[in-house]
Amino acid sequence: MDNSIAADQLKTIIERIERLEEEKKALSDDIKDVYGEAKANGFDTKIIRKIVAIRKKDHAERKEEEAIMELYLEALGMA
């Protein structure tokens, strides 16, 4: 592979990564704005973040985590 072709390819890859990083930052800012809106409307954003995390998991994974949590809470006398 010609050195100038490799350099051009590397530059293109770097520029794509930079654009994606900019998009990721913009999306992150948008998400932060939505959480701010939720908070302004009286919602608990800590709980909303937990719900978002829970919804990412499938049903079986969620049930397994809940069962383990219950077991641990019982072991600590908190259930």
Order of alpha helices (4+ residues) and beta strands (2+ residues): alpha-alpha-alpha
